[in-house]
Amino acid sequence: MAIHLNLATGFEFPPFWKNEIVKVFPADSPRSGIENYTGNLYQDEVLLKFEGESSWWTMPLDPVVSVTGKNVIARRNVARAGNDGDRRGSIKEIWATDDYEINIAGIFIAKSGEVFPEAALRRLRRYCEAKQPVMIESRLLALFNISRIAIEDFSLPFTAGVENQMYTIKAFSDDAFDLLIEN
């Protein structure tokens, strides 16, 4: 896609793009890690496995991870007797924490000698189509005590170059519950 800026002079100028230097810090650098997270997307090592497996799969090229959380609040609007002009709003009855929503996005790049990153995509598909929780390790997710996820959907959008394939995963935190009903 080409974007040109046509001025009244009749000359075409390319658009102005702000050039910023992207700083990358090694993992052992004092400037890397969760403590420097400032609300931007966080790129981190992500490891996946099923509960019965012994070895973890490290997702290539450190994908971008984001976490969204919310509270579940039952609100009730109650009719009030008299003139309560100074009271407004609803009564909040029940507070609970909802599941965390986790988004993981990255790209697979074919290794030298390969035309397409088929092995990585097959491995990703195995986790995404599983009908069971997936164990996950990430420094960002560890802050929220997330070690299991349930993958709701995944996408493999169009990616330029046959040797590249982008992916996105939407998942929810999955805590293990002991459900026991006693009579």
VENNORTA-V462957 format. One record per pair of residues at least 12 apart in sequence whose ideal C-beta (glycine too) atoms are under 7 Angstrom apart, sorted by sequence separation. I is the first residue (numbers start at 0). GAP is how many residues later the second one is. D is the distance in Angstrom with one decimal. If there is no record, write none. Layout:
# VENNORTA-V462957
i=I gap=GAP d=D
i=I gap=GAP d=D
This chain:
# VENNORTA-V462957
i=2 gap=12 d=5.2
i=107 gap=12 d=4.4
i=134 gap=12 d=6.3
i=135 gap=12 d=6.9
i=154 gap=12 d=6.8
i=44 gap=13 d=6.4
i=45 gap=13 d=4.6
i=76 gap=13 d=5.1
i=77 gap=13 d=5.7
i=107 gap=13 d=6.3
i=134 gap=13 d=5.9
i=135 gap=13 d=5.2
i=153 gap=13 d=6.6
i=154 gap=13 d=4.7
i=75 gap=14 d=5.9
i=133 gap=14 d=7.0
i=153 gap=14 d=6.7
i=74 gap=15 d=4.1
i=75 gap=15 d=4.9
i=132 gap=15 d=4.5
i=133 gap=15 d=5.4
i=153 gap=15 d=4.8
i=132 gap=16 d=6.7
i=44 gap=17 d=5.4
i=45 gap=17 d=5.5
i=74 gap=17 d=5.8
i=75 gap=17 d=5.9
i=132 gap=17 d=5.6
i=133 gap=17 d=6.3
i=152 gap=17 d=5.0
i=43 gap=18 d=6.1
i=150 gap=18 d=6.0
i=151 gap=18 d=5.1
i=42 gap=19 d=5.0
i=45 gap=19 d=6.4
i=72 gap=19 d=5.3
i=73 gap=19 d=4.5
i=151 gap=19 d=6.1
i=73 gap=20 d=4.2
i=150 gap=20 d=4.6
i=151 gap=20 d=6.3
i=42 gap=21 d=5.3
i=43 gap=21 d=5.5
i=149 gap=21 d=6.1
i=41 gap=22 d=6.9
i=72 gap=22 d=5.8
i=148 gap=22 d=4.0
i=149 gap=22 d=5.3
i=40 gap=23 d=4.7
i=41 gap=23 d=5.6
i=127 gap=23 d=5.3
i=148 gap=23 d=6.6
i=70 gap=24 d=6.0
i=71 gap=24 d=4.5
i=126 gap=24 d=6.8
i=148 gap=24 d=6.2
i=149 gap=24 d=4.5
i=40 gap=25 d=6.1
i=70 gap=25 d=6.9
i=148 gap=25 d=5.7
i=70 gap=26 d=6.0
i=71 gap=26 d=5.0
i=127 gap=26 d=4.3
i=147 gap=26 d=4.4
i=70 gap=27 d=6.7
i=145 gap=27 d=4.7
i=69 gap=28 d=4.9
i=147 gap=28 d=6.9
i=68 gap=31 d=4.9
i=67 gap=32 d=6.8
i=66 gap=33 d=5.5
i=67 gap=33 d=4.3
i=66 gap=35 d=5.7
i=64 gap=37 d=7.0
i=65 gap=37 d=4.7
i=64 gap=39 d=5.5
i=101 gap=39 d=6.9
i=62 gap=41 d=5.1
i=63 gap=41 d=4.9
i=127 gap=41 d=6.6
i=132 gap=41 d=4.6
i=62 gap=42 d=5.9
i=63 gap=42 d=6.5
i=62 gap=43 d=3.1
i=123 gap=43 d=6.3
i=99 gap=44 d=5.8
i=101 gap=44 d=7.0
i=120 gap=44 d=6.1
i=60 gap=45 d=5.9
i=60 gap=46 d=6.2
i=99 gap=46 d=6.0
i=115 gap=46 d=5.9
i=58 gap=47 d=6.3
i=101 gap=47 d=5.9
i=114 gap=47 d=6.2
i=115 gap=47 d=6.6
i=59 gap=48 d=6.1
i=60 gap=48 d=6.9
i=114 gap=48 d=6.5
i=116 gap=48 d=5.6
i=106 gap=52 d=7.0
i=109 gap=53 d=4.0
i=108 gap=54 d=6.3
i=108 gap=55 d=5.5
i=106 gap=57 d=5.9
i=107 gap=57 d=4.8
i=45 gap=58 d=6.3
i=106 gap=58 d=6.8
i=106 gap=59 d=4.8
i=107 gap=59 d=6.9
i=59 gap=60 d=6.0
i=105 gap=61 d=6.1
i=104 gap=62 d=7.0
i=104 gap=63 d=4.6
i=102 gap=65 d=6.8
i=103 gap=65 d=4.3
i=56 gap=66 d=6.0
i=102 gap=67 d=5.7
i=101 gap=69 d=4.7
i=101 gap=70 d=7.0
i=100 gap=71 d=6.0
i=101 gap=71 d=6.8
i=99 gap=72 d=6.8
i=64 gap=73 d=5.8
i=66 gap=73 d=6.4
i=98 gap=73 d=4.2
i=99 gap=73 d=4.1
i=66 gap=74 d=6.8
i=98 gap=74 d=5.0
i=64 gap=75 d=5.3
i=66 gap=77 d=6.0
i=47 gap=79 d=5.4
i=49 gap=80 d=6.9
i=55 gap=81 d=6.7
i=49 gap=82 d=6.6
i=49 gap=84 d=6.6
i=50 gap=84 d=5.9
i=49 gap=85 d=6.7
i=47 gap=86 d=5.6
i=48 gap=86 d=5.0
i=47 gap=87 d=6.9
i=47 gap=88 d=5.8
i=46 gap=89 d=6.9
i=45 gap=90 d=6.7
i=46 gap=90 d=4.2
i=45 gap=92 d=4.9
i=44 gap=93 d=6.9
i=43 gap=94 d=5.2
i=43 gap=95 d=5.5
i=43 gap=96 d=5.4
i=41 gap=98 d=5.3
i=33 gap=105 d=5.3
i=32 gap=106 d=7.0
i=33 gap=106 d=6.1
i=33 gap=109 d=6.2
